[in-house]
Amino acid sequence: MKPVTLSRTALALLAACAALPSHAEDGPAITISGFGTAALTMSDTDQAEYIRPGQAAGVRKDPRPGVDSNFGVQATAKWNETVSFTAQGLMRKFATDQYGAELAWAFAKYKANDDFSLRAGRIGLPIYLISDFRNVGYANTMLRPPAEVYRQVSVDHVDGVDVIYQHSFDDTAVTAQFAFGKSKTRAPGNYYIDFSTVTALHVVVENGPFTYRFGRADAKFSVKDNVGLNGLNATLRAVGLAGIADDLKLDDVKGSFTSVGMTMDYKNFLIQAEYAKRKTESLVIHDTSSWYAMFGYRYGKFTPYYMYGDVKQDSRNEYSALPTSGPLAPLSAGVNSTIKAGLQSSNAIGLRWDFYKAAALKLQIDRISPRNGAGAFINAAPGFTGPVNVYAVGIDFVF
């Protein structure tokens, strides 16, 4: 998604909220908070660029701050116990190689009673285990969410409504969220994906040191302004391969994303794991199964951790009957490269040091092994295979 430049109105709203006192007798109570990550990232190769999901440029051997750094501010205006408004602005590098600001959240909330709340506006889409705080590095043990799972769905929010149910049953707390809306995400390469209809269900069960989560999202979407895919589709129809062109459909594609996850924070032991499946009607957006597991141990203010992640392709990845020689050979190569997903697995070790009450220093080393091409790397040189070591150091903070 291309970072949407904050309008003057949105910027003025955030500035006005920041300037207001925390409570005024004749107006709403205002709460201002924020978060950020200041990080440097580099790899041990100049043959490809390492990126976070959706970014247009990454790092090679020279360290750069743009991959893992961001900054966000959130303002909440609460009129009474039932009505509030929340806006969140986020600055980062995403679908361009420039820092840009986006209005990540902007919703009104109505609390009907102790159990039910209704929100309307721009709301975070509950896709993953850490959807609401995936950009808040301080809230996570790892320096970044593992790409094997977290690059499968590119949309962060929807413009629409959701209903949230929260209730405690003895020692067990249950939260259920159902969201409905639409969204548009800009992708690297100057094209975008239009999600005309999105529905999402998110259920979280918390009991003692354990948290369990189930999520399901369904959408109808279209890939717009992708010159390469549009040209490939048109050529297939022109040479009489309309059936294959239909398999590579770009408009009104139905897709789903189902995931389960859990965390355990027991005494000094930390466990976090997630498993997800993506399915679509088009071979352009590949069916995948992905998962990761993280294990950590808290020793005072230090938390060393280890993470492993992997992803595999479930959909068709080759048309073996297409000609490999003659005038149609380049077209065959284009089709087979398009329907073949870039896969990878990764091992990561890291250390988190909570050196201050609202700040943590993190060191992380990932060893990433691409399969079927460059994996999640971009701008790869011919013959690039990996594995690649990626090094990062950063400070996460909240205020």
N, C-alpha and C positions, 0 to 999 in steps of 0.2 A: 504494500500500500504506500502510495506516495504521501509523505507528510503533508497534511492540509494546513496551509498557512493560516494562523489564527487571524480572524477578522479583527478590525479595530474595535468593534463592539465587544468581542470576547476578551480582548486584551484589556479594554477599559473596565470590564466587569471584574476581572481578576485583580486589577490594580486597585479598583475601588474597594473590593472586599479586603485586600491586604491593608488598606489605609483605615478601615473602620475599626473601632474598638471591639474587643471580644464580645461585649454585650452592651446593648443600648436599651433603655427602658421603653422607648417609643419605637423600637424597630427590632429586627431579628437578631438573634445571637449568632455571631460569626466565628467560625473556626477555620484557621489557616494551618495547613500542614504541607510538608513537601518531602521529597526523596531524591536521591541521585546516586550515580556511580561515576567515579573518575578512574579510568583504567587505561593501561597500555597493553596492547596485544601484538604478538608477532609469531611467525612460524619459522621452520627450518628449511623452507624451500622457496625458490623463485619461480617454480613451474606452474603454480596456481595460487589463487587468492582464497584465503579463509574468510568466511562471512558468517554473521548470524542470519537466520531465515529472513528473506525478503530484502536484504541489503543489495545495493547496486555495485558496491566496491568493498574490498576487504584488505587484508594484509598479506604480505609476503615476509621476507626476512627483516625488513625495516619495521620497527615498532610504530604503531599508529594508535591514537586514542579513540577513533570513531567507532570501532567495532562494538565495544562493550560499554561505552560511556553514554549516559543520559541524564536528564534533569526534569523533575516534575513538580508541579505545584497544584494543590487541591484546596478549594474553598467550599465550605458548607454554610449556608444560611438557614437557620432553624427558627421559624416563626412561633411554633408551639410544639406540643408533644406529638402532633399528627402531621404537620406539613413542613417540608424542608426542600432546599434546592442545593445540588452539588455540581460543581464544575471542576474538571481536571485538565490542565494543559501539560503536554509532554513534549520535550525537545530531544531529538536524537537524529542519527543518520539512518535512513531507511531505503526507500526506492530510488533515491538519488545519492550522489556522493557529497552532498552538502547537508549541514545541519538544518533541520526544519522543525517548526512547531506545529502541533496538531491539537485539536480539541478532542481529547480522548473520551471524556465523559461530560455530559451536560444534561442532567435529568432532574425532574421534580419527583418527590416521594410523598406518598400519602400513607400513613400508618393507620390502618383501619382499627386494629386492636393489638393485643400482645402477640398474636400469632401471624397476622396477615399484613403485608405491605404491598402497595402498588407503585411502580415507577414508570415514568413516561419521559421519552427524550432519547438522548444518546447514552446507551448503557453498555457496560462490558459484556461480551458474549461468553457464557460459561462453557468453554470448550475443553479446558484442561484442568488437571488437579490444582494448579496454581494460576488459574486464569486471571483472577482479580488482582494478583500481585506479582505476576511474572516479570514486570518491569521494575519492581521494587526489590533491588538486589539485597538489601539489608534483611528482608523477610525470608530469604532463602539461604540454605546452607551452601549450596554450590554458587560459583560465580555467575553461571548462566544456565538456563534450562537446556537439557540435552537436545540437540538438533534432530536426532533420529525420530523423536516423537513430535517436537514442537515446530517442525517445519511442514507438517502435514496439512494444516489449515492456516491460511494466511490472514483471515479476518479476525480483528480484535474486538470489534464492537458492532452493534446494530442500532439503527434509528427505529425505535418502536416502543414496545411496552413489555414489562414483565411483572409477574406476581411471585412474591416470596412468602413462604410459610416456614415459621420457626417455632419449635416446641420442644420442651424437655420432658422426657418420660423417665422419672427417677434419675438415674445416673447417665442416661443417654440423651444427647441433644440431636435433633433432626432438623435439617434445613433442606427445603425443596424449592427450586426456582424454575419457573417456566417462562421463556422469553419468545417474543414474536416480533419480527421486523424485517428490515432490508439493509443492505450495506453495499459499499463499492470500495474496492481496494486497488490501488495502483501498484503495478509490479515493475521490477527492473526491466528495461527494454521498451519503455514508453507505451505499454498497453495496460488494460485494467480488466478486472473481473467484477461483473455486476451481479450481486446476489439479490435477485428480485424478491425472493421469499426465503426467510430463515426462521426455523423453529428450533428451540433448544430446551432440553430438560436436564436439570442438574440436581442431584440428591447427595447430601453429605450426612453421614452418621458419625458422631463423636462419642466415644466412651473411654474415660480415663486417658491413658497414653495413646490410644488408637483413634485414627480417623480413616473412614472408608468413604469412597466417593464413586458415584456412577454418573456418566454423562452421555447424552445422545443429542446430536444435532442433525437436522435434515435441511436441505436447501435446494433451490432451483437457481442456477447461475448461468451466465454467458461470458465467454472470453471475447473481449472487444479490442479492436485495433491492433491485433497481433499480425503484423505483415507477413511473417514467415509462415505461420499456421494457416492464415487465409489463403496464401499462395499455394501451399501444399494441397489444401483441400480443393481449390479450384482446378489445379492440374490433375488431380486424381479423377475428378469428374470429366474433365476434357478428354482423357485417354480411355474412358470407359470403365473406370474403377470406382463407380459410385458407391458400391457396397463398402469398400474400405473407407471412403470419405465419410459415410454414415457412422462407421465405428469411431471416427475421429471428430465427431460432432462438436461444435463450439457454442451452439445456442440452445438455451432451455435445457441444460443438462441437470439431471437429478443426481444428488449425491448425499451421502450420509457419513457421519463420523461418530463412532461409538468408543467409549473409553472407560476403564475402571482404574482406580488408584487407591493407594493406602499410604499412611505415614504412621510411624511409631516413634514416640519420644519417651522412652522409659529409662529412668535413672540417667545414666550417661550415654545410653545407646540411642542412635538415630537410624531409622530405616525409612526410605521413601522409594516407592515403585509405582509404575504406571504402564498399562498395556492399552493399545489403541488399534482400531481398524478403520480404514478409509475405503469407501466404495463409491464409484460413480458410473454413469452410463457411457462415458467416453474414455477411450484408450489414451487420450491426451493427458487426462488427469488420472494417474495410475491408481489402481487398488493396491493398498499396502497394509502390512501388519508391522507394528513397531512397539518397542518396549525399552524400558531402562530400569535399573535398580541402583540405589545409592545407599552406602553404609557409612556411618560416621560414629565417632566416639568423642564425647565432650570431656576434656580434661582441663578443669578450671576455665580460663578464658580462651583456651585453644581447642579447636575441633578439626582434627584431621579426618579426611573422608576419601572414599573411593567410589567411582561410578562406572557402570558399563551400560552401553546402549547399542541397539541394533535395529535394522529395518529391512524388510524383504518385500518383494513385489508379488502380489497375488494375481494380477491381471495378465493377459497375454502380452508377451514382450517381443514377438517376432512373427512376421509373415514369411514362412519358409518357401512358399510357392512363388513369391515375386522374383522376377529375373535378376540375376546378379551380374549379367553382362548385357551388352547392347545398349540401345538408346534409353531404355527405362531403368538402367542400373542406378543412376544418381537418384531417381525418384524412389526406388526401392530402399536405397540407403537412408534417404530422408525419412521415410515412413518408419523403418525399423529403429532408427535412432530416436524418433519422437516417442514411440510407444515403450521404449526401454527406460526404466527409472534409474536415476543415479542413486546407488545404494552405498551404505557404509556401516561400519561398526566403530565404536570408540571405547577406549579405556581412559579414564581420567583419575588423577590423584590431586588432592588439594588440601589447603590448610586455611581455616578461618580463625582470625584472632580478634576477639571483641575487646579492643584496647581502650574503648571509650563507651559511655553509656548509650550513645546513639550513633556509633560508627564502628565498622569492622573492616579490617584489612584481610584481603583474600589473595592467595596464590594458587594458581591452577595450571596443570600441565595435561593436555589431551594428546593421546596418540590415536590418530584417526586413520582407518584403513578403508579407502574407497573400493567399491566393486562396480562393475558395469560402467566404467568410465570414471568421471571425476567425483562421484558422490555429491556432497553438498558444496564442493569447491566450485569456483567460477573462473572464467578466463584461463582455462588450463591449456598448457602447451601440448603439442602432439607428443604422445607417448607417456604422458603423466600417469603414474599409477599409485604413488604413495608406498607405504604409510608416511604420514606427516605428523610431526610434533608441533603443537600449538602451545605457546606460553603466554600467560596473562597474569597481571598483578593489578589490583584495583582496591579502592576504598569505597565501600557502600555507606551511606549515611541517611538519616531521616531527621526531620525537624518539625 
